[in-house]
């Protein structure tokens, strides 16, 4: 129905905390094998080397995945673009050129640390889930 609703997934909650928002896009046009194939195809576009804190992050991935899985039954584009995607992309807009370059350089170094930390957190959460 496209309404924002709370969701609970024990692995996500253990690894990253509860999501701020979730969107119900209805049924996927794919079965489990189809979803796996979509994710495999997306791996080339969403990997550690391509990740960018501002312009290619988890918001962009979630938006792209939702579009692919829903067969076009997506949340309001204006909302996604104005509040979700814009949130990360707009952070650099009001900075002077040298400040923007420096911020991006520092952020790229920090995001490498964050990616390693996320991996550890997910591995830990998956192990805890397996033990439960």
C-alpha positions in Angstrom: 0.0 0.0 0.0 3.0 2.3 0.0 2.5 3.5 3.6 5.5 4.0 5.9 5.3 1.4 8.5 7.6 0.1 11.3 9.3 -3.2 10.6 11.3 -5.7 12.6 14.0 -8.0 11.4 16.2 -9.5 14.1 19.4 -9.5 12.0 18.9 -6.0 10.8 18.1 -4.9 14.4 21.1 -6.6 15.8 23.5 -5.3 13.1 22.3 -1.8 12.5 19.3 -1.0 14.7 15.7 -0.6 13.6 15.1 1.2 10.3 13.9 4.8 10.4 11.3 4.1 7.7 10.2 1.1 5.7 8.1 1.1 2.6 5.6 -1.6 1.6 5.9 -1.9 -2.2 3.5 -4.8 -2.4 4.4 -8.2 -3.8 7.6 -8.6 -5.7 7.3 -9.6 -9.4 10.1 -12.2 -8.6 10.2 -15.4 -6.7 13.2 -16.1 -4.3 15.4 -17.3 -7.2 14.5 -14.2 -9.2 15.3 -11.9 -6.3 18.7 -13.6 -5.9 19.4 -13.0 -9.6 18.4 -9.3 -9.3 20.9 -9.0 -6.4 23.6 -10.7 -8.3 23.2 -8.4 -11.2 23.3 -5.4 -8.9 26.6 -6.5 -7.3 28.6 -4.9 -10.2 27.0 -1.5 -9.5 27.0 -1.6 -5.7 30.3 -2.7 -4.4 33.0 -1.4 -2.1 34.8 0.4 -4.9 31.7 2.1 -6.2 30.2 3.1 -2.8 30.1 6.8 -2.2 28.8 8.3 1.0 27.0 11.1 -0.8 26.1 9.9 -4.3 26.0 6.0 -4.3 25.0 4.9 -0.8 22.4 2.6 0.9 19.6 5.1 0.0 20.4 4.8 -3.7 20.7 1.0 -3.4 17.4 0.6 -1.6 15.7 2.9 -4.1 17.1 0.9 -7.1 16.3 -2.5 -5.5 12.7 -1.4 -4.7 12.1 -0.3 -8.3 13.5 -3.5 -9.7 11.6 -5.8 -7.4 8.3 -4.0 -7.4 7.8 -3.9 -11.2 7.2 -0.2 -11.0 4.9 -0.2 -7.9 7.1 2.2 -6.0 6.8 4.8 -3.3 6.1 8.3 -4.3 9.1 9.5 -6.5 8.8 13.0 -5.2 9.2 11.8 -1.6 12.1 9.5 -2.5 13.9 12.3 -4.5 13.1 15.2 -2.2 13.6 13.5 1.2 15.6 10.3 0.8 18.0 10.8 -2.1 18.3 14.6 -1.7 19.3 14.1 2.0 22.6 12.5 1.1 23.3 14.3 -2.1 22.6 17.8 -0.9 25.2 17.8 1.9 27.9 19.1 -0.4 25.9 21.6 -2.4 26.5 24.7 -0.2 30.2 24.1 0.2 32.9 26.0 -1.5 34.8 24.0 -4.1 38.0 23.4 -1.9 35.8 22.5 1.1 33.7 20.1 -1.0 36.9 18.4 -2.4 38.4 18.1 1.1 35.2 16.8 2.6 34.9 14.2 -0.1 38.5 13.0 0.3 38.2 12.7 4.1 34.8 11.0 3.8 36.1 8.4 1.4 38.8 7.4 3.9 36.2 7.3 6.7 33.7 5.3 4.6 36.4 2.6 4.2 36.5 2.2 8.0 32.7 2.2 8.2 32.4 -0.5 5.5 34.7 -2.8 7.5 32.8 -2.0 10.7 29.5 -2.8 8.9 30.8 -6.1 7.8 31.9 -7.0 11.3 28.5 -6.0 12.7 26.6 -8.1 10.1 28.8 -11.1 10.7 28.3 -10.8 14.4 24.5 -10.4 14.0 24.3 -13.4 11.7 26.3 -15.5 14.2 24.0 -14.4 17.0 20.9 -15.2 14.9 22.3 -18.7 14.1 22.8 -19.3 17.8 19.3 -18.1 18.8 
